[in-house]
Structure formats: structure tokens, C-alpha cells
Amino acid sequence: MSERIFISPAKYVQGKNAIKNIGQYVKDLGEQTVVIADETVWDIAGHDVVEQLKQENITAEEVLFNGEASKTEIERITDTANKANVTVVIGVGGGKTLDTAKAVSDEVNGYTVIVPTTASTDAPTSALSVVYSDKGVFEGYRFYKKNPDLVVIDTKIVAGAPPRFLASGIADALATWVEARSVIKVGGDTMAGGSTTIAAQAIAEKCEETLFQYAHLAYESVKAKSVTPALESIVEANTLLSGLGFESGGLAAAHAIHNGFTALKGDIHHMTHGEKVAFGTLVQLALEKHSIDEIERYITLYVSLGLPVTLEDIHLNDASRDDLMKVAEAATTEGETIHQAFNITADDVVDAIYAADQYAQAYKKKHAN
Ligand SMILES: [Zn+2]
């Protein structure tokens, strides 16, 4: 029996205008920093972060992120960070920027500060990155010796982002309990490298409960660009609860199937991480034994948030069984998280993909009027 392991970031700060206090938190870590953000995020938050750092006499090397969390990009930014003798690496933006910042920080042996500008994935708190090829194909997970030292999420910035991003984060977070409970059931290993704790189980369960309670209200709050208690609850669920829950609770089929989808060419690449995970979660539910009420509880939430539930919704209505077999083979490749909870073949996965699609089509037909 493996040891119980629970890991988490050292400090998590969330609130309206939280960025205004970032200087005082970073000062505790160091005074030579590199700030990584893409072009859009530099305008939304990057310059404000640098401004706050300057007020505390912290220097910031500014780097423009090229959009892909790839080996080449990680090496390029590591080079810049080394030349500037940086001790703190600050990533500002979405999942791929944050994953790159973690990798750079690991390379330079520095402190890691994560500033998510959306609540669109649960990447911020974890001690791992997902690394892609320069063309965006999933290559693998990269694990680090520690979680970020500081996570600062400003809910005013999150409220200003497109509602689709929040919905994607909700989908990513909704996978957390579905995957964790399947791993717990069979005693599989988690992303933290051991078996799960009561703490991680409680957090993952609470994550799902919070989503079913507040997801709609939070989604509507973001449409109104308003910070509300409902939004604060969902930002915490998407970021902290889902982050701790997936990492120390376990990933299973939903994320493995997501990873499989990245192997396909075409319009599916325009879907967000969370959108692909939404469909992956339905596939995992189809692999398990659930009542129609239980399956429809998830489909109802996805549909109400504009999330994809059918193959057509993820632009795969023209995919052949051979194409889906490619997805399933990638999802069941050796070392994939699906094996932590399921004893299945690629063929079983293809069947579940078709079944999930059919369940959602039937649901849509039933609720057409
Ligand atoms: Zn995810």
C-alpha cells in the first residue's frame, strides 16, 4: 500500500483587486523577478503587476510569452531569466503561461508566483505542468519538487474575462470529483505520487458541491462583469478546490481522453482545455455505471453554461471510428491516468465516446422545446 501524500501551494490569495497587494507578498520571496505574460495579458494585468512590484523596489524582467507551453519556449525564457539573475518567476495569464512559468522557475531553482487572469483551469496551484509540442500536441506531464510559493488571483480581472473562460474552468473543476472518486474507489495513485488523503477527498467532494450550487450565478455575474459572493465561490472551486482535488485526489479517464483529443487535427484545437474535459467527463461517466438522473445532472449543467456535450459540439461529427480509435489509443497509452481507475482497452473507450455522444443527443432531443 502506498503512502498518503498531500501537496499544495504555500500561500493562496484571492479577492477583488488582489493584484494591488502583490508587491508586499512577492517581497517576502525576493527582489529579482521575471514576469511572463502574453500580448493580451500584458495589457490586462502584466503592466499593473510590474507597477506594484516597482513600488516595493522589486525589479522585473518583462517577457512576452509566445503562446505554447513547449520545450523550446521554456528554454528560451529560462535563458532570459538566467541572464537577469532572477530568483522569482512570475507567470501572469492562462494555463499555458502559468505552466511555462512553473517550468522556468524549476530550471532556475527559484520561487514561483502564479497570477491567473481567468478561472479557466485548475493549473495554478499544482506542482506540475502539461507540456505540448510547438504545434500544441500533448507531450506529457512535467513534475516539480514543489508547488507554487504564491498564487494571487484577482477576481475583478476574472470577472472581466469572457464568460466562456469561467465556464471552461467549471468544466475542468467538475471533472475533479468524478476522477478522484474513481481513483479512490480502486486505490490508485494520484498526481502527488501516493495514495489519496481524507483531506483531498473532502476538498474534491466540496468542489463539486460548490459548482452545482453556484456555477449558474457565477456565470451570470461574469456576463455582468460583476464580482459577487457566488463568483468568489466558483473562482475558489475552479482554482483552489479543483487544483488541490485533482492533484492529491487523482486524475483518471476524463483528462486522459482530453489528452487523446489533442492528437487529432482540425477544429477541435479551437476548443478550450475545459471544453474538451467536459466531453471527456461525460465519456468517463459513460464508462461507469450511473443512473440516467445522475448522467443528466451533469449534462444539464454543461448545457446551461454553453459547454459542449456531443461530438458535434467539439467539431468531431465527421470523425471516423478510426479517428476516435486514435484518441482512445492515446488516452490508454502506458502511463496515462486512465489506468489509475480503469482496467479497459482503447476499444472500450471508443464505445464510451459514442455512448456519451448519444446520451447527450437524446438529452437535447428531449429538451428541445
Ligand atoms: Zn484540467
Boltz pocket constraint, residues with backbone or C-beta under 6 A from the ligand:
constraints:
  - pocket:
      binder: B
      contacts: [[A, 121], [A, 122], [A, 172], [A, 255], [A, 273], [A, 277]]
      max_distance: 6.0
